[in-house]
């Protein structure tokens, strides 16, 4: 019976079949870490932080909301 799931490309290089004296065994190879694009992460962090600040300014302070008289 064939599997309906295709192997994930990110894990394609991790499993290798090896044969020792006719016995097959699975060997898991360590994954190579992907290089991190630090400037892109810092830029994204600034964009998110700016948006969080804008969102926080829209919402009134909880203390002011609770003590406000209607």
Secondary structure by P-SEA (a helix, b strand, c coil): ccccccccccccccbbbbbcccbbbbbbccccccccaaaaaaaaaaaaaaaaaaaaaacccaaaaaaccc
